[in-house]
Amino acid sequence: MIIQLCNAATVSVRSRRYGRTGLVVLQVLMSSCWLLQISASAHAAALNAEQINAAEFSGKPPPADEVSPLGVRLQVLLARAHFSPGEIDGKFGENAQKALRAYAEAEQLSSGDRLTPEVWQRLRADDRPVLTTYDVTAKDVAGPFLKSLPARMEDMKHLSRLDYLSPREELAERFHMSEQLLAALNPHRQFDRAGSGLAVADLATGAGGLARADRVEVDKVRQTVKVFDESKRLIDFYPATVGSEDKPSPTGTLKVTSIDQHPFYRYNPKYHFKGVHAKSPFIIRPGPNNPVGTVWISLPGEGYGIHGTPDPGKISKAQSHGCVRLTNWDVERLASELRKGTAVSFTDQSS
């Protein structure tokens, strides 16, 4: 409940204007959140780099609804192996379980979405520390940053760019982490001051460049994306948000028609998106908080594509308008592996 209230306050700051009474209420709520975050930081003091780098599986899986040292280490190891858990938040939640299942299948280990000693031993063969120290630079804090992010899509068209809201948001995304985990790992650190040393996820994958994708498989049931090379080897896995009941994603095999970095978002009133009441087309300018994130991979059919998101924590937990939605960092990696004409197969039944 505490987290929900603080998140609600954050969303409010990002998206609304208030009268005097509303500001007083908001200030009280934000002050309460600040005090709670201090308490949470004290509680999170035990969540340090040494414990995380040394975390081991002893037969009990990491919790799905709270941060743990093993949860952090497991997520980083999966990400390094190219089985993305989406946002690294330190919890063994839905997306981490999806990544683990795909990893076990690729390694031909009997696991499902459970962590087993066999799977853990295979993963921890990469015994490098999963956290490293990053020194915040002047460029990191220079911005520009948005003062607030409108809640209504129509109101975004007035902004010159959809930038990050803060250095903390920017740094969390750079290291594929949730802002909450980044803050918990760095109590009393200032994210907007150059020279601050931060504990962050070390996502270095080792030697070897990007492979070339021959085929992409989108599982509409499991809400996942798999990437295969010419030898049919699985080279990348991503959790995804795939369509919705109102506007499902297509079925069958399509081919990539274009890849746009830093895309403009173009809204057509014919889409009839819920909550959007514009009668005329409009555009939203590029940026990481653009509705389609930092990359748009176009597929045949009006409005269909694979794209990023301004809300990485909602991957697999919210619906899309027929598209395939990934975190910004995952879609950036996927785009680097694709070319015009790459096959994208949509399936309705998981094997």
C-alpha positions as a printed NumPy array, in Angstrom:
array([[  0.   ,   0.   ,   0.   ],
       [  2.863,   2.378,   0.842],
       [  4.507,   1.72 ,  -2.514],
       [  1.206,   2.253,  -4.33 ],
       [  0.682,   5.64 ,  -2.637],
       [  4.197,   6.803,  -3.427],
       [  3.912,   5.635,  -7.017],
       [  0.592,   7.439,  -7.317],
       [  2.186,  10.621,  -6.04 ],
       [  5.028,  10.284,  -8.515],
       [  2.612,   9.8  , -11.388],
       [  0.691,  12.853, -10.222],
       [  3.818,  15.   , -10.221],
       [  4.638,  13.79 , -13.711],
       [  1.248,  14.342, -15.211],
       [ -0.956,  17.037, -13.649],
       [ -1.415,  20.643, -12.582],
       [ -2.983,  21.47 ,  -9.214],
       [ -4.799,  24.214,  -7.414],
       [ -3.639,  25.388,  -3.984],
       [ -5.565,  22.704,  -2.06 ],
       [ -4.324,  19.977,  -4.367],
       [ -0.731,  21.131,  -3.925],
       [ -1.002,  21.006,  -0.148],
       [ -2.345,  17.44 ,  -0.279],
       [  0.34 ,  16.434,  -2.74 ],
       [  3.105,  17.997,  -0.631],
       [  1.937,  16.071,   2.427],
       [  1.851,  12.827,   0.472],
       [  5.271,  13.405,  -1.063],
       [  6.733,  14.297,   2.353],
       [  5.337,  11.037,   3.714],
       [  6.877,   9.191,   0.807],
       [ 10.227,  10.856,   1.503],
       [ 10.153,   9.719,   5.125],
       [  9.133,   6.225,   4.085],
       [ 11.949,   6.102,   1.54 ],
       [ 14.43 ,   6.984,   4.291],
       [ 13.086,   4.086,   6.332],
       [ 13.172,   1.847,   3.27 ],
       [ 16.758,   2.882,   2.584],
       [ 17.761,   1.878,   6.086],
       [ 16.045,  -1.454,   5.579],
       [ 17.764,  -1.834,   2.201],
       [ 21.2  ,  -1.18 ,   3.696],
       [ 21.628,  -4.942,   3.935],
       [ 21.128,  -5.117,   0.17 ],
       [ 24.734,  -4.355,  -0.659],
       [ 27.05 ,  -5.255,  -3.514],
       [ 28.994,  -7.82 ,  -1.505],
       [ 25.885,  -9.802,  -0.589],
       [ 24.501,  -9.662,  -4.107],
       [ 27.739, -10.699,  -5.807],
       [ 28.089, -13.608,  -3.362],
       [ 24.416, -14.703,  -3.396],
       [ 23.902, -18.441,  -3.94 ],
       [ 20.927, -20.718,  -4.536],
       [ 20.419, -23.014,  -1.557],
       [ 17.252, -24.74 ,  -2.739],
       [ 14.831, -21.948,  -1.899],
       [ 13.877, -19.729,  -4.86 ],
       [ 14.145, -15.952,  -4.51 ],
       [ 10.829, -14.269,  -3.64 ],
       [  8.592, -13.046,  -6.455],
       [  7.286,  -9.984,  -4.629],
       [ 10.308,  -8.553,  -2.83 ],
       [ 13.886,  -7.677,  -3.624],
       [ 16.582, -10.164,  -2.621],
       [ 20.326, -10.507,  -3.281],
       [ 19.744, -13.776,  -5.151],
       [ 16.982, -12.147,  -7.195],
       [ 19.323,  -9.391,  -8.354],
       [ 22.161, -11.776,  -9.2  ],
       [ 19.844, -14.159, -11.048],
       [ 18.354, -11.383, -13.194],
       [ 21.757,  -9.97 , -14.155],
       [ 23.108, -13.419, -15.053],
       [ 20.064, -14.087, -17.24 ],
       [ 20.466, -10.73 , -18.967],
       [ 24.147, -11.431, -19.641],
       [ 23.198, -14.749, -21.23 ],
       [ 20.786, -12.858, -23.579],
       [ 17.661, -14.037, -21.764],
       [ 16.259, -10.696, -20.724],
       [ 14.211, -10.485, -17.514],
       [ 12.983,  -7.078, -18.693],
       [ 13.497,  -4.505, -15.963],
       [ 16.007,  -5.688, -13.35 ],
       [ 14.139,  -5.09 , -10.107],
       [ 15.638,  -7.787,  -7.856],
       [ 12.416,  -9.84 ,  -7.759],
       [ 11.844, -13.305,  -9.193],
       [  8.636, -12.163, -10.836],
       [  6.787, -13.08 , -14.006],
       [  9.36 , -11.802, -16.497],
       [ 12.326, -13.291, -14.648],
       [ 10.48 , -16.625, -14.582],
       [  9.858, -16.386, -18.325],
       [ 13.536, -15.735, -18.957],
       [ 14.565, -18.628, -16.719],
       [ 12.18 , -21.001, -18.504],
       [ 13.537, -19.992, -21.912],
       [ 17.116, -20.363, -20.68 ],
       [ 16.443, -23.841, -19.311],
       [ 14.776, -24.883, -22.583],
       [ 17.713, -23.563, -24.61 ],
       [ 20.176, -25.395, -22.36 ],
       [ 18.021, -28.557, -22.52 ],
       [ 17.585, -28.614, -18.763],
       [ 14.414, -29.822, -17.102],
       [ 13.23 , -26.84 , -15.114],
       [ 10.21 , -24.971, -16.423],
       [ 10.147, -21.635, -14.647],
       [ 11.642, -23.056, -11.435],
       [ 15.198, -22.385, -10.356],
       [ 16.987, -25.727,  -9.897],
       [ 20.556, -26.586,  -8.835],
       [ 21.346, -27.668, -12.414],
       [ 20.13 , -24.417, -13.947],
       [ 21.84 , -22.35 , -11.275],
       [ 25.185, -24.083, -11.785],
       [ 24.985, -23.445, -15.521],
       [ 24.17 , -19.767, -15.005],
       [ 26.767, -19.121, -12.314],
       [ 29.527, -20.457, -14.547],
       [ 29.764, -16.735, -15.236],
       [ 31.277, -15.956, -11.841],
       [ 32.085, -12.285, -12.459],
       [ 30.529,  -9.784, -10.02 ],
       [ 27.055,  -8.763, -11.183],
       [ 27.355,  -5.251,  -9.735],
       [ 29.937,  -2.631, -10.532],
       [ 30.551,   1.023,  -9.627],
       [ 29.626,   3.814, -12.021],
       [ 30.702,   7.42 , -11.511],
       [ 28.016,   9.904, -12.534],
       [ 29.323,  12.344, -15.165],
       [ 28.511,  15.981, -15.905],
       [ 26.845,  14.812, -19.128],
       [ 24.548,  12.496, -17.147],
       [ 23.143,  15.373, -15.119],
       [ 23.125,  18.023, -17.84 ],
       [ 19.773,  17.008, -19.302],
       [ 17.623,  18.348, -20.75 ],
       [ 14.956,  16.728, -18.583],
       [ 11.19 ,  17.066, -18.663],
       [  9.561,  18.891, -15.767],
       [  6.511,  16.657, -16.07 ],
       [  5.034,  14.07 , -18.421],
       [  1.428,  14.717, -19.459],
       [ -0.999,  11.923, -18.666],
       [ -3.028,  12.558, -21.831],
       [ -1.458,  11.574, -25.124],
       [ -2.969,  14.627, -26.828],
       [ -1.031,  16.914, -24.487],
       [  2.301,  15.356, -25.428],
       [  2.123,  16.848, -28.934],
       [  3.088,  20.26 , -27.518],
       [  6.466,  19.049, -26.19 ],
       [  9.613,  19.55 , -28.262],
       [ 11.031,  16.237, -27.065],
       [  9.971,  13.385, -24.754],
       [ 13.095,  13.304, -22.586],
       [ 13.733,  11.578, -19.273],
       [ 12.296,  13.186, -16.168],
       [ 15.447,  12.958, -14.062],
       [ 19.044,  11.691, -14.015],
       [ 17.847,   8.788, -11.863],
       [ 15.381,   7.655, -14.525],
       [ 18.048,   7.989, -17.219],
       [ 20.649,   6.023, -15.236],
       [ 18.201,   3.303, -14.233],
       [ 17.299,   2.725, -17.872],
       [ 20.926,   2.743, -18.989],
       [ 21.668,  -0.115, -16.622],
       [ 18.343,  -1.898, -17.287],
       [ 17.236,  -1.41 , -13.69 ],
       [ 14.121,  -0.198, -11.94 ],
       [ 14.485,   3.195, -10.306],
       [ 13.465,   1.602,  -7.004],
       [ 16.303,  -0.944,  -7.109],
       [ 18.825,   1.693,  -8.155],
       [ 17.754,   3.837,  -5.197],
       [ 17.812,   0.904,  -2.77 ],
       [ 21.36 ,   0.   ,  -3.808],
       [ 22.487,   3.592,  -3.38 ],
       [ 20.955,   5.046,  -0.202],
       [ 21.988,   8.633,   0.495],
       [ 23.585,   8.949,  -2.965],
       [ 22.75 ,  11.924,  -5.172],
       [ 21.873,  10.967,  -8.72 ],
       [ 21.994,  14.544,  -9.973],
       [ 25.559,  15.259,  -8.867],
       [ 28.562,  14.512, -11.073],
       [ 31.149,  12.37 ,  -9.31 ],
       [ 28.694,  10.282,  -7.285],
       [ 29.723,   6.633,  -7.317],
       [ 26.752,   4.34 ,  -7.849],
       [ 26.333,   0.586,  -7.531],
       [ 24.766,  -0.574, -10.818],
       [ 24.178,  -3.79 , -12.733],
       [ 27.214,  -4.97 , -14.705],
       [ 25.68 ,  -6.187, -17.961],
       [ 28.908,  -6.888, -19.84 ],
       [ 28.303, -10.034, -21.88 ],
       [ 31.92 , -10.847, -22.664],
       [ 33.536, -11.432, -26.04 ],
       [ 31.567, -11.692, -29.261],
       [ 29.452,  -9.216, -31.183],
       [ 25.791,  -9.227, -32.077],
       [ 24.495, -12.139, -34.114],
       [ 22.313, -11.647, -37.167],
       [ 18.691, -12.645, -36.711],
       [ 17.165, -14.949, -39.312],
       [ 13.722, -15.217, -37.706],
       [ 11.793, -13.679, -34.833],
       [  9.059, -15.62 , -33.021],
       [  6.379, -13.743, -31.082],
       [  4.404, -15.943, -28.671],
       [  1.043, -14.261, -28.11 ],
       [  0.155, -16.647, -25.259],
       [  3.371, -16.495, -23.234],
       [  3.935, -12.832, -24.18 ],
       [  7.513, -13.392, -25.286],
       [  9.853, -12.727, -28.207],
       [ 12.524, -15.185, -29.336],
       [ 15.251, -14.497, -31.887],
       [ 16.883, -17.264, -33.955],
       [ 19.887, -17.233, -36.274],
       [ 20.276, -19.124, -39.582],
       [ 21.231, -22.319, -37.754],
       [ 17.934, -22.097, -35.784],
       [ 19.892, -21.356, -32.62 ],
       [ 18.108, -19.188, -30.054],
       [ 20.277, -16.079, -29.716],
       [ 18.024, -13.75 , -27.726],
       [ 14.907, -13.806, -25.568],
       [ 12.713, -10.919, -24.415],
       [  9.54 , -10.631, -22.319],
       [  6.915,  -8.579, -24.134],
       [  3.467,  -7.069, -24.111],
       [  1.684,  -8.493, -27.147],
       [ -1.625,  -6.957, -28.245],
       [ -4.885,  -6.937, -26.307],
       [ -8.398,  -8.321, -26.481],
       [ -9.619,  -5.086, -28.08 ],
       [ -6.838,  -5.016, -30.652],
       [ -4.975,  -8.335, -30.894],
       [ -1.661,  -8.682, -32.657],
       [ -1.687, -10.316, -36.102],
       [ -1.28 , -14.04 , -36.686],
       [  1.048, -15.63 , -39.214],
       [  4.412, -14.526, -40.572],
       [  5.17 , -10.907, -41.47 ],
       [  8.394,  -9.259, -42.568],
       [ 10.156,  -6.201, -41.205],
       [  9.57 ,  -3.256, -43.533],
       [ 11.691,  -0.59 , -41.791],
       [ 13.526,   0.228, -38.575],
       [ 13.281,   3.754, -37.18 ],
       [ 15.554,   4.987, -34.412],
       [ 14.158,   7.806, -32.236],
       [ 10.748,   7.629, -33.913],
       [  8.026,  10.225, -34.09 ],
       [  4.711,   8.816, -32.89 ],
       [  1.839,   9.499, -35.281],
       [ -1.667,   9.111, -33.91 ],
       [ -4.568,   8.482, -36.265],
       [ -8.086,   9.045, -34.85 ],
       [ -9.161,   5.894, -36.712],
       [ -7.245,   3.923, -34.066],
       [ -9.903,   4.854, -31.473],
       [ -7.514,   4.316, -28.565],
       [ -9.209,   4.271, -25.194],
       [ -8.833,   7.609, -23.431],
       [ -7.727,   9.503, -26.562],
       [-10.429,  11.884, -27.788],
       [ -8.58 ,  13.772, -30.545],
       [-10.549,  14.161, -33.772],
       [ -7.518,  15.085, -35.881],
       [ -4.172,  13.324, -36.394],
       [ -1.216,  14.538, -34.342],
       [  2.431,  13.663, -33.794],
       [  4.507,  13.198, -30.641],
       [  8.197,  13.958, -30.969],
       [ 11.006,  11.492, -30.194],
       [ 12.508,  10.617, -26.852],
       [ 12.651,   7.735, -24.335],
       [  9.275,   8.778, -22.895],
       [  7.614,   8.759, -26.316],
       [  4.661,   6.289, -26.335],
       [  6.673,   3.933, -28.587],
       [  9.993,   4.479, -26.855],
       [ 13.309,   4.777, -28.663],
       [ 12.837,   2.379, -31.613],
       [ 10.01 ,   1.481, -33.984],
       [ 10.323,  -1.745, -36.04 ],
       [  7.611,  -1.538, -38.665],
       [  5.55 ,  -4.53 , -39.823],
       [  2.939,  -4.717, -42.61 ],
       [ -0.516,  -3.488, -41.682],
       [ -1.502,  -0.067, -40.426],
       [ -0.114,   0.657, -36.994],
       [  1.596,  -2.717, -36.398],
       [  5.155,  -2.854, -35.16 ],
       [  7.635,  -3.815, -32.448],
       [  8.628,  -0.886, -30.258],
       [  9.893,   0.384, -26.92 ],
       [  8.054,   1.883, -23.963],
       [  8.283,   4.731, -21.445],
       [  7.195,   2.276, -18.708],
       [  9.607,  -0.696, -18.626],
       [  8.1  ,  -2.012, -15.394],
       [  4.788,  -2.653, -17.161],
       [  6.11 ,  -5.077, -19.774],
       [  3.866,  -8.19 , -19.748],
       [  1.663,  -6.459, -17.171],
       [ -0.317,  -4.1  , -19.44 ],
       [ -1.968,  -4.342, -22.843],
       [ -0.873,  -2.858, -26.158],
       [ -2.782,  -1.613, -29.191],
       [ -1.934,  -4.654, -31.313],
       [  1.814,  -4.045, -31.299],
       [  4.674,  -5.886, -29.614],
       [  6.111,  -3.783, -26.797],
       [  9.575,  -4.315, -25.255],
       [ 11.742,  -2.289, -22.892],
       [ 13.731,   0.396, -24.71 ],
       [ 17.017,  -1.431, -24.182],
       [ 15.593,  -4.736, -25.431],
       [ 14.084,  -3.243, -28.594],
       [ 17.353,  -1.403, -29.258],
       [ 19.235,  -4.687, -29.13 ],
       [ 16.622,  -6.459, -31.239],
       [ 16.745,  -3.699, -33.863],
       [ 20.529,  -4.083, -34.139],
       [ 20.047,  -7.767, -35.031],
       [ 17.36 ,  -7.24 , -37.666],
       [ 17.298,  -6.02 , -41.246],
       [ 14.545,  -5.178, -43.683],
       [ 12.82 ,  -8.418, -44.691],
       [ 13.528, -10.395, -41.496],
       [ 10.624, -12.773, -40.817],
       [  8.503, -12.196, -37.702],
       [  6.211, -15.125, -36.885],
       [  3.246, -14.723, -34.55 ],
       [  1.945, -17.824, -32.812],
       [ -1.212, -18.283, -30.739],
       [ -0.182, -21.51 , -29.013],
       [  2.902, -22.095, -26.898],
       [  4.773, -25.3  , -27.522]])
